[in-house]
Amino acid sequence: MIDSELHPYVELIAREARRPVVTDQAARDRVMAAVHAEPVPHRRTRLWERILEPRALTLSPAASTLIAAGLVGIGVITGGFWTNRGVRLSDGQPPVAAVPQVQPSVSDTVVKFVYPAPQAGKVFVVGDFNDWDATKTPLVLDAKSGLWTVTLPLTAGRHLYSFVVDGSWSIDPSAPIAPSDGFGHSNSVKIVTRGSTL
């Protein structure tokens, strides 16, 4: 029997299971508004595609906890089996567990945000890529052109964003506008394609 207090897989899984999930309600609402704004493609599907298509499932917290515990148990049992499969240990030699290496996510491309406001004191870009934090991503002023700029790594896809100019939210005058977010704000849209630059 494996001592769960010492086994690194169990500790890793338990640590991840205990980690609280924090979501910003405003960000969730913006994401859901963007999802609802996208048109639904209409196409004929075959019977087997309809049977296998994903469906929404609502679970109580107790049921979710039981399913998570079952999956953790399956992971511990099968992880030990596949890790030590085909390995013969000599008497007295403890098994060695490999520690998985987690690679940081890599962005697909680099995007340059530009805002014309030579008279502004501070300009920040906020969006779904920085958790809508109004102080996280400042732009730098080029005194000659009067343009505020910042270059960011972003993943491919559709991103919503706005600028905060001296404390006031503003859309990007050179970008398409997304549908209203339900909070009285309009946001700009940036479509990032894989491998594109600036």
Secondary structure, DSSP 8 states (H G I E B T S, - for coil): ---TTT-HHHHHHHHHHHS-----HHHHHHHHHHHHHS--------HHHHHHS-------HHHHHHHHHHHHHHHHHHHHHHHSTT----TT---------------SEEEEEEEE-TT-S-EEEEETTTTT-TTTSB-EEETTTTEEEEEEEE-SEEEEEEEEETTEEE--TTS-B----SSS---EEEEE-TT-B-
